Amino acid sequence: MFETLFQFALLFGFVVAPLFFGVTVLYRKRVNRVLMEWKKPKLALFTILAFVLNLGLFVLTCFFFAAYLGRLENIRIIDFPAEAMQRLTTSCFLLMVGVTFLYLGIQNLYSQFVRVDGILLQEFSFRRMRMVQQLVAWEDIKDYYIRSDYPITNYYLVVPDAEGRFNRIQLKVPFYALPRFEALLESNLQKQQELRTTTRNTLRRMSRN
């Protein structure tokens, strides 16, 4: 049993979790022309879970290591052989390393990006193991309104669909990203308005001529 646990921890801590983290890093590098980025509020649940798991694994690592040292000094803390407690110590440490890599990878998946060409909406489906993305271009945002629920502000972007109807797209912005996102949103909407005004004026002059 101890050997099986050790092999699983070794595979998870040194192969599976680092590989998952590496894949998410490569995915993150594919997202270019990023103006700003923040972590989604949903990540808070994974943060708490990872903290609790790593805390528990750290306590177990220290406990089994102390028991292993005690057995070497003929002090019995738990009735396991010294080799078994050594395996348990290493297994708990490897699991802690794996949980850390896994959490860092999930952080990359739960990032919200604002790009030069618009707002990149993305949601990772653990069931399908794939990322679903949608780019909301600046020129598609006709209007917006907000509802504040500190520390999160909900932005509702009004965008047209393929049939010409208007839909609302919800975007959650944490308090620390709010000032810069508000400035970017207002700046790009103003640019689009100026561009539409310039285009209308140009068409009017052309029609007169």
TORPATI-927155 format. One record per residue: residue number from 1; x, y, z of N, C-alpha, C, O, CB in turn. Coordinates in pm, whole numbers, plus 50000, padded with zeros to 5 digits. Glycine has a CB too. Layout:
TORPATI-927155
    i    npx    npy    npz   capx   capy   capz    cpx    cpy    cpz    opx    opy    opz   cbpx   cbpy   cbpz
  NUM      X      Y      Z      X      Y      Z      X      Y      Z      X      Y      Z      X      Y      Z
...
This chain:
TORPATI-927155
    i    npx    npy    npz   capx   capy   capz    cpx    cpy    cpz    opx    opy    opz   cbpx   cbpy   cbpz
    1  50083  49878  50000  50000  50000  50000  50085  50125  50000  50059  50219  49925  49907  50001  50121
    2  50190  50127  50085  50276  50245  50093  50352  50267  49963  50375  50380  49920  50374  50232  50209
    3  50391  50156  49899  50464  50166  49773  50373  50219  49662  50416  50298  49578  50522  50029  49734
    4  50246  50175  49662  50150  50224  49562  50125  50373  49579  50121  50447  49481  50018  50147  49573
    5  50108  50416  49704  50088  50559  49733  50209  50639  49689  50195  50748  49632  50061  50581  49882
    6  50327  50587  49714  50450  50658  49675  50460  50671  49524  50497  50777  49473  50573  50586  49730
    7  50428  50565  49452  50435  50571  49305  50332  50668  49248  50361  50742  49154  50412  50431  49246
    8  50212  50669  49307  50110  50764  49262  50156  50907  49289  50144  50994  49202  49975  50737  49332
    9  50209  50933  49409  50255  51067  49444  50370  51110  49354  50378  51226  49314  50298  51073  49591
   10  50459  51017  49323  50572  51048  49235  50524  51083  49095  50572  51179  49035  50669  50930  49229
   11  50428  51005  49045  50372  51032  48912  50297  51166  48909  50312  51243  48815  50278  50918  48869
   12  50218  51192  49012  50139  51315  49017  50227  51438  49039  50209  51539  48972  50034  51306  49129
   13  50322  51428  49131  50403  51544  49167  50510  51580  49067  50544  51697  49053  50466  51521  49296
   14  50564  51480  48996  50676  51505  48906  50642  51491  48758  50723  51528  48673  50787  51412  48939
   15  50522  51439  48726  50487  51420  48585  50355  51489  48550  50353  51582  48470  50479  51270  48553
   16  50245  51443  48609  50111  51489  48568  50092  51638  48596  50060  51714  48505  50003  51408  48641
   17  50110  51679  48722  50086  51820  48758  50182  51916  48688  50136  52018  48637  50098  51837  48908
   18  50315  51888  48683  50404  51978  48607  50371  51983  48458  50383  52088  48395  50548  51935  48624
   19  50328  51869  48401  50291  51867  48259  50167  51953  48236  50161  52029  48139  50264  51721  48212
   20  50068  51942  48325  49949  52026  48316  49986  52173  48326  49934  52255  48251  49848  51989  48425
   21  50074  52206  48420  50119  52344  48436  50189  52393  48310  50167  52506  48266  50213  52357  48557
   22  50276  52309  48250  50346  52348  48129  50253  52373  48012  50274  52466  47935  50446  52242  48091
   23  50149  52291  48000  50051  52310  47892  49977  52443  47909  49954  52514  47811  49950  52194  47890
   24  49939  52477  48033  49869  52603  48056  49959  52724  48032  49913  52829  47989  49814  52608  48200
   25  50090  52708  48060  50184  52817  48031  50194  52841  47881  50195  52955  47835  50324  52785  48088
   26  50200  52731  47804  50204  52744  47658  50076  52810  47606  50080  52893  47516  50224  52607  47592
   27  49962  52771  47665  49836  52833  47625  49838  52983  47656  49794  53064  47575  49717  52766  47697
   28  49889  53018  47775  49895  53159  47815  49980  53241  47718  49948  53356  47689  49950  53173  47956
   29  50088  53181  47670  50176  53253  47578  50112  53274  47441  50154  53362  47366  50307  53178  47562
   30  50011  53193  47409  49942  53209  47280  49850  53330  47280  49814  53381  47174  49862  53084  47248
   31  49812  53377  47397  49726  53495  47406  49815  53618  47394  49887  53651  47488  49643  53497  47541
   32  49810  53686  47281  49899  53799  47257  49823  53931  47257  49701  53934  47267  49973  53781  47126
   33  49897  54036  47245  49845  54174  47242  49755  54202  47362  49647  54259  47349  49766  54198  47112
   34  49802  54162  47479  49726  54178  47602  49753  54315  47664  49869  54352  47686  49760  54066  47703
   35  49647  54390  47690  49660  54520  47756  49656  54506  47908  49729  54576  47979  49549  54614  47710
   36  49572  54418  47957  49565  54395  48101  49507  54256  48126  49447  54193  48039  49480  54504  48171
   37  49528  54211  48249  49486  54076  48286  49452  54074  48434  49516  54142  48515  49595  53972  48254
   38  49350  53994  48470  49320  53972  48611  49268  53831  48629  49227  53765  48533  49217  54076  48663
   39  49270  53786  48753  49222  53652  48785  49071  53657  48810  49020  53748  48874  49297  53595  48910
   40  49003  53555  48758  48858  53551  48773  48819  53521  48917  48891  53451  48988  48798  53446  48679
   41  48704  53574  48962  48658  53548  49100  48641  53401  49132  48654  53361  49247  48528  53619  49124
   42  48610  53318  49029  48592  53175  49053  48719  53109  49106  48714  53003  49168  48549  53106  48924
   43  48833  53174  49082  48960  53116  49127  48968  53112  49279  49046  53034  49334  49077  53196  49070
   44  48890  53195  49348  48895  53199  49494  48864  53062  49555  48924  53024  49655  48797  53303  49548
   45  48770  52989  49493  48735  52856  49544  48854  52761  49533  48883  52686  49627  48616  52799  49466
   46  48924  52764  49419  49042  52679  49402  49155  52722  49495  49233  52638  49541  49090  52683  49256
   47  49164  52852  49522  49268  52901  49614  49247  52846  49754  49341  52800  49818  49268  53055  49617
   48  49123  52851  49799  49092  52798  49933  49117  52648  49938  49175  52597  50034  48946  52829  49971
   49  49071  52578  49834  49089  52432  49831  49236  52393  49829  49278  52303  49901  49018  52373  49708
   50  49316  52462  49746  49459  52433  49738  49529  52464  49870  49618  52390  49912  49524  52512  49624
   51  49489  52573  49935  49549  52609  50063  49520  52503  50169  49610  52463  50244  49498  52746  50110
   52  49396  52458  50176  49358  52357  50275  49432  52226  50249  49484  52163  50342  49205  52334  50274
   53  49436  52184  50122  49504  52059  50087  49653  52066  50120  49709  51974  50180  49485  52028  49939
   54  49717  52177  50080  49861  52188  50106  49892  52201  50255  49994  52151  50302  49918  52307  50031
   55  49804  52267  50328  49824  52277  50472  49816  52139  50537  49899  52104  50621  49719  52372  50535
   56  49714  52062  50496  49700  51927  50550  49817  51838  50513  49867  51762  50597  49571  51865  50500
   57  49862  51847  50388  49976  51767  50344  50106  51809  50414  50191  51726  50443  49993  51778  50193
   58  50119  51940  50439  50238  51988  50510  50241  51933  50654  50346  51891  50702  50242  52142  50512
   59  50126  51935  50720  50118  51883  50856  50150  51733  50857  50224  51686  50944  49977  51908  50916
   60  50095  51659  50761  50123  51515  50754  50270  51488  50723  50330  51395  50778  50035  51450  50647
   61  50328  51569  50635  50470  51553  50604  50555  51570  50730  50644  51489  50757  50514  51653  50497
   62  50527  51676  50805  50602  51700  50929  50578  51589  51031  50670  51547  51101  50563  51837  50989
   63  50454  51542  51038  50421  51438  51136  50494  51307  51105  50556  51247  51192  50269  51415  51139
   64  50485  51263  50978  50550  51138  50942  50702  51148  50949  50770  51051  50982  50507  51095  50802
   65  50754  51267  50918  50899  51284  50928  50943  51278  51074  51046  51219  51106  50941  51418  50864
   66  50863  51341  51162  50895  51334  51305  50884  51191  51356  50964  51147  51438  50802  51427  51385
   67  50783  51118  51307  50766  50978  51347  50882  50894  51295  50928  50802  51364  50633  50923  51295
   68  50929  50925  51173  51043  50852  51118  51169  50876  51201  51243  50782  51230  51067  50893  50972
   69  51194  51002  51239  51311  51032  51322  51297  50968  51460  51395  50921  51518  51329  51184  51335
   70  51174  50967  51512  51151  50905  51641  51176  50756  51637  51230  50701  51733  51011  50932  51688
   71  51138  50689  51529  51160  50546  51516  51309  50516  51512  51355  50416  51567  51091  50492  51391
   72  51385  50605  51447  51529  50585  51445  51588  50593  51585  51691  50531  51614  51594  50688  51355
   73  51522  50671  51673  51569  50684  51811  51491  50591  51905  51495  50607  52027  51556  50830  51859
   74  51421  50494  51845  51342  50397  51923  51229  50463  52002  51191  50416  52109  51434  50321  52019
   75  51174  50573  51949  51058  50638  52010  50939  50609  51919  50939  50652  51803  51080  50794  52030
   76  50839  50539  51967  50724  50500  51885  50615  50608  51892  50555  50630  51998  50667  50363  51932
   77  50590  50674  51779  50478  50768  51770  50358  50698  51707  50246  50708  51757  50517  50894  51688
   78  50381  50628  51598  50280  50542  51535  50346  50409  51505  50468  50400  51491  50221  50608  51405
   79  50266  50308  51494  50318  50172  51480  50337  50136  51334  50275  50042  51284  50225  50071  51548
   80  50425  50210  51264  50462  50179  51127  50613  50157  51123  50687  50216  51202  50419  50294  51029
   81  50659  50072  51032  50804  50056  51016  50868  50186  50969  50802  50271  50909  50834  49943  50916
   82  50996  50200  50996  51068  50323  50959  51064  50347  50809  51049  50460  50764  51214  50316  51005
   83  51076  50239  50730  51072  50254  50585  50936  50303  50537  50928  50383  50444  51107  50122  50517
   84  50829  50255  50600  50694  50298  50563  50675  50446  50594  50615  50518  50514  50588  50214  50636
   85  50723  50491  50708  50708  50632  50743  50792  50722  50653  50755  50836  50625  50746  50655  50889
   86  50905  50670  50608  50986  50746  50512  50910  50761  50380  50911  50867  50319  51121  50676  50488
   87  50845  50652  50337  50765  50657  50215  50648  50755  50230  50619  50831  50139  50713  50517  50180
   88  50582  50751  50345  50469  50841  50369  50514  50987  50370  50445  51073  50317  50400  50806  50502
   89  50629  51014  50430  50683  51151  50432  50708  51200  50291  50668  51311  50255  50812  51157  50513
   90  50775  51118  50210  50805  51156  50072  50679  51169  49989  50667  51260  49907  50899  51053  50008
   91  50583  51078  50012  50458  51082  49935  50380  51210  49964  50331  51275  49871  50370  50959  49967
   92  50368  51246  50089  50296  51369  50126  50364  51492  50067  50296  51584  50021  50286  51383  50278
   93  50497  51495  50069  50570  51608  50012  50548  51616  49861  50526  51725  49807  50719  51596  50042
   94  50553  51501  49792  50531  51500  49647  50389  51542  49613  50368  51614  49514  50560  51361  49591
   95  50291  51500  49692  50153  51542  49669  50139  51692  49688  50065  51758  49614  50056  51468  49763
   96  50209  51748  49786  50206  51892  49809  50264  51968  49689  50211  52071  49648  50284  51928  49938
   97  50374  51916  49634  50433  51976  49514  50336  51968  49396  50321  52064  49320  50566  51907  49479
   98  50270  51853  49382  50175  51836  49273  50055  51929  49283  50013  51987  49183  50127  51693  49269
   99  50001  51944  49404  49888  52035  49424  49928  52179  49391  49849  52254  49335  49836  52027  49569
  100  50052  52217  49425  50100  52352  49394  50108  52374  49244  50062  52477  49194  50238  52376  49458
  101  50166  52278  49169  50172  52290  49024  50032  52293  48963  50006  52369  48870  50254  52174  48964
  102  49944  52210  49015  49807  52205  48964  49737  52339  48984  49667  52386  48894  49728  52094  49033
  103  49755  52398  49101  49692  52528  49129  49748  52638  49038  49673  52721  48988  49712  52566  49276
  104  49880  52638  49017  49940  52737  48929  49888  52723  48786  49869  52822  48716  50093  52725  48931
  105  49866  52598  48744  49808  52577  48611  49665  52626  48602  49626  52686  48502  49813  52430  48576
  106  49586  52602  48707  49447  52649  48709  49443  52802  48707  49352  52861  48649  49373  52594  48833
  107  49541  52865  48771  49548  53011  48767  49557  53062  48623  49493  53161  48588  49668  53060  48846
  108  49636  52994  48541  49649  53036  48401  49518  53017  48324  49489  53092  48231  49760  52957  48332
  109  49438  52917  48364  49312  52892  48294  49203  52989  48337  49111  53016  48261  49267  52750  48318
  110  49213  53041  48460  49110  53132  48511  49160  53275  48510  49145  53349  48608  49069  53092  48653
  111  49219  53315  48398  49263  53452  48378  49170  53520  48278  49125  53460  48181  49410  53456  48328
  112  49143  53647  48304  49063  53728  48213  49155  53825  48141  49232  53897  48205  48948  53804  48289
  113  49146  53827  48007  49236  53910  47927  49158  54022  47857  49049  54001  47805  49310  53825  47825
  114  49218  54140  47857  49170  54251  47776  49277  54279  47673  49390  54315  47708  49138  54379  47863
  115  49243  54262  47546  49341  54273  47439  49324  54403  47362  49231  54480  47386  49330  54154  47344
  116  49416  54425  47270  49411  54546  47187  49284  54547  47104  49225  54653  47081  49534  54555  47097
  117  49241  54428  47056  49126  54420  46967  48994  54393  47038  48890  54386  46973  49150  54313  46865
  118  48995  54379  47169  48870  54357  47242  48890  54281  47371  49001  54267  47421  48772  54284  47155
  119  48779  54230  47424  48778  54157  47550  48766  54008  47519  48671  53966  47453  48662  54204  47643
  120  48862  53930  47565  48863  53787  47538  48791  53714  47651  48842  53705  47763  49008  53734  47522
  121  48673  53662  47622  48598  53583  47718  48635  53437  47701  48637  53385  47590  48444  53603  47701
  122  48666  53370  47811  48705  53230  47802  48658  53156  47926  48652  53211  48036  48858  53217  47785
  123  48626  53031  47905  48580  52944  48013  48635  52805  47987  48615  52748  47880  48424  52941  48022
  124  48706  52750  48087  48762  52617  48071  48661  52513  48119  48610  52522  48230  48896  52603  48149
  125  48633  52416  48033  48541  52309  48065  48621  52187  48110  48687  52121  48029  48451  52275  47944
  126  48615  52156  48241  48685  52039  48291  48621  51910  48240  48687  51807  48230  48687  52039  48444
  127  48493  51916  48208  48426  51797  48156  48474  51763  48016  48498  51647  47984  48275  51816  48157
  128  48487  51866  47932  48534  51844  47796  48684  51861  47783  48742  51827  47679  48464  51938  47701
  129  48750  51914  47886  48893  51939  47886  48934  52027  47768  49028  51995  47696  48970  51807  47882
  130  48863  52135  47750  48896  52229  47644  48854  52370  47684  48766  52388  47769  48830  52188  47512
  131  48917  52469  47622  48888  52608  47649  48790  52663  47546  48811  52649  47425  49018  52691  47650
  132  48684  52724  47595  48585  52787  47508  48610  52938  47512  48606  52999  47618  48438  52753  47553
  133  48635  52997  47395  48671  53137  47388  48575  53216  47300  48516  53163  47206  48812  53152  47335
  134  48560  53344  47334  48481  53436  47254  48544  53575  47265  48564  53626  47375  48331  53439  47299
  135  48575  53634  47152  48632  53768  47151  48522  53870  47126  48454  53868  47023  48742  53780  47043
  136  48505  53959  47221  48410  54071  47207  48489  54191  47158  48558  54257  47236  48335  54103  47342
  137  48479  54220  47029  48556  54330  46971  48504  54463  47023  48386  54477  47056  48549  54326  46817
  138  48593  54560  47031  48553  54692  47081  48441  54752  46997  48349  54814  47050  48673  54786  47083
  139  48450  54732  46865  48348  54792  46778  48211  54727  46793  48111  54784  46750  48391  54783  46634
  140  48205  54609  46855  48077  54541  46875  48005  54587  47001  47886  54562  47018  48099  54392  46881
  141  48077  54654  47091  48017  54701  47217  47946  54833  47190  48010  54935  47166  48125  54716  47330
  142  47815  54830  47196  47736  54950  47168  47711  55032  47294  47699  55154  47287  47604  54912  47104
  143  47704  54965  47406  47679  55035  47532  47708  54937  47645  47735  54819  47622  47532  55090  47540
  144  47702  54987  47767  47722  54901  47884  47661  54967  48006  47640  55088  48009  47872  54871  47907
  145  47635  54886  48105  47595  54938  48236  47656  54848  48342  47695  54735  48315  47439  54945  48251
  146  47664  54900  48463  47735  54829  48569  47646  54812  48692  47555  54891  48717  47864  54903  48606
  147  47677  54707  48767  47616  54685  48898  47727  54648  48995  47794  54546  48978  47505  54572  48891
  148  47746  54730  49094  47856  54710  49187  47814  54620  49302  47710  54638  49364  47905  54844  49240
  149  47899  54523  49328  47879  54431  49441  48017  54405  49500  48075  54298  49482  47808  54296  49397
  150  48070  54506  49571  48208  54505  49619  48241  54372  49688  48163  54322  49769  48232  54622  49715
  151  48356  54317  49654  48470  54370  49576  48463  54344  49427  48560  54368  49355  48597  54312  49628
  152  48348  54295  49377  48332  54266  49234  48233  54365  49174  48129  54395  49232  48284  54119  49211
  153  48269  54416  49055  48177  54500  48978  48137  54423  48853  48222  54378  48776  48243  54637  48941
  154  48006  54409  48833  47953  54338  48717  47929  54436  48603  47850  54530  48615  47821  54264  48753
  155  47998  54413  48493  47977  54491  48371  47887  54411  48278  47909  54292  48256  48112  54526  48302
  156  47786  54477  48224  47696  54416  48127  47717  54487  47994  47675  54602  47976  47545  54423  48174
  157  47781  54418  47902  47814  54475  47772  47700  54448  47675  47655  54334  47661  47947  54416  47717
  158  47653  54550  47608  47544  54538  47511  47605  54523  47373  47667  54615  47320  47449  54662  47518
  159  47586  54404  47314  47645  54375  47183  47538  54315  47093  47449  54245  47142  47767  54278  47196
  160  47543  54341  46962  47446  54281  46869  47485  54139  46832  47603  54105  46829  47434  54367  46741
  161  47384  54056  46804  47411  53921  46758  47399  53915  46606  47384  54018  46540  47315  53820  46824
  162  47405  53795  46551  47402  53779  46405  47269  53821  46344  47262  53857  46226  47432  53635  46368
  163  47161  53816  46425  47028  53850  46374  46992  53996  46399  46880  54038  46371  46924  53760  46438
  164  47087  54073  46450  47062  54215  46471  47002  54250  46605  46980  54368  46635  46974  54265  46365
  165  46975  54150  46687  46923  54176  46820  47038  54203  46915  47153  54168  46888  46838  54058  46870
  166  47007  54267  47028  47111  54303  47124  47110  54205  47242  47005  54171  47297  47091  54448  47174
  167  47229  54162  47277  47247  54071  47390  47333  54137  47496  47409  54230  47469  47310  53938  47344
  168  47321  54086  47617  47404  54134  47727  47510  54027  47759  47479  53908  47771  47318  54166  47853
  169  47632  54071  47772  47742  53982  47812  47794  54031  47946  47835  54147  47960  47856  53979  47703
  170  47793  53942  48043  47837  53979  48178  47987  53959  48192  48043  53859  48148  47762  53897  48283
  171  48050  54056  48255  48194  54050  48282  48218  54094  48426  48179  54204  48465  48274  54140  48181
  172  48282  54008  48504  48310  54039  48644  48450  54098  48656  48548  54037  48612  48296  53911  48732
  173  48458  54217  48716  48585  54288  48729  48613  54310  48877  48533  54373  48945  48584  54423  48652
  174  48726  54261  48929  48760  54283  49071  48799  54430  49095  48830  54503  49001  48875  54190  49114
  175  48795  54470  49220  48816  54610  49254  48953  54661  49213  48966  54778  49175  48798  54630  49402
  176  49057  54576  49219  49191  54624  49189  49213  54648  49040  49305  54722  49003  49293  54525  49240
  177  49130  54588  48954  49143  54607  48809  49043  54709  48756  49047  54744  48638  49124  54474  48738
  178  48955  54757  48841  48844  54842  48797  48889  54973  48733  48842  55004  48624  48754  54872  48913
  179  48977  55052  48796  49012  55183  48736  49071  55171  48596  49031  55245  48505  49110  55255  48825
  180  49165  55080  48579  49228  55069  48448  49133  55012  48344  49133  55057  48229  49352  54981  48457
  181  49050  54915  48382  48955  54859  48286  48853  54963  48245  48817  54973  48127  48884  54736  48346
  182  48806  55041  48340  48710  55149  48308  48770  55248  48210  48703  55292  48117  48666  55222  48437
  183  48898  55282  48231  48964  55376  48140  48979  55317  48001  48956  55386  47901  49101  55415  48196
  184  49018  55189  47992  49031  55124  47862  48898  55114  47790  48890  55137  47669  49092  54985  47879
  185  48794  55078  47863  48662  55064  47802  48611  55197  47749  48564  55205  47635  48563  55007  47904
  186  48620  55301  47829  48573  55433  47787  48655  55485  47670  48600  55543  47576  48580  55531  47903
  187  48788  55464  47675  48875  55512  47568  48843  55446  47435  48834  55512  47332  49020  55488  47603
  188  48824  55313  47438  48796  55242  47313  48656  55270  47261  48637  55277  47140  48814  55093  47333
  189  48559  55286  47349  48425  55322  47304  48423  55461  47243  48352  55486  47145  48325  55314  47420
  190  48501  55552  47300  48509  55686  47244  48575  55684  47107  48534  55756  47016  48587  55779  47339
  191  48679  55601  47091  48744  55588  46961  48647  55534  46857  48645  55582  46743  48866  55498  46971
  192  48567  55435  46895  48471  55379  46800  48364  55481  46763  48320  55488  46648  48405  55254  46860
  193  48322  55562  46861  48223  55665  46833  48279  55771  46738  48211  55815  46646  48177  55731  46963
  194  48405  55810  46762  48469  55908  46674  48486  55851  46533  48471  55922  46435  48604  55951  46731
  195  48518  55723  46525  48535  55659  46394  48403  55654  46319  48399  55680  46199  48591  55518  46410
  196  48294  55621  46390  48163  55619  46324  48122  55758  46279  48064  55775  46171  48056  55562  46419
  197  48151  55859  46361  48118  55997  46325  48196  56041  46203  48141  56103  46112  48145  56092  46442
  198  48325  56008  46200  48409  56043  46085  48361  55974  45959  48360  56033  45851  48556  56006  46113
  199  48321  55848  45972  48271  55772  45856  48142  55833  45803  48126  55847  45681  48248  55624  45893
  200  48050  55870  45893  47925  55933  45849  47952  56066  45779  47892  56095  45675  47829  55955  45968
  201  48041  56145  45835  48072  56275  45773  48136  56257  45636  48108  56333  45543  48165  56356  45862
  202  48222  56157  45624  48286  56130  45496  48184  56086  45392  48189  56130  45277  48395  56023  45512
  203  48090  56000  45432  47986  55955  45339  47896  56070  45297  47853  56076  45182  47903  55844  45402
  204  47867  56162  45389  47784  56278  45355  47854  56368  45253  47791  56415  45159  47751  56358  45481
  205  47982  56391  45273  48057  56476  45177  48063  56409  45041  48052  56475  44938  48202  56505  45229
  206  48080  56278  45041  48087  56206  44912  47953  56211  44840  47949  56223  44717  48129  56059  44934
  207  47841  56202  44915  47710  56205  44853  47678  56342  44797  47608  56354  44696  47604  56165  44954
  208  47729  56447  44861  47705  56582  44811  47782  56608  44682  47735  56679  44593  47744  56684  44916
  209  47900  56548  44675  47980  56567  44555  47929  56481  44439  47985  56485  44329  48127  56535  44583
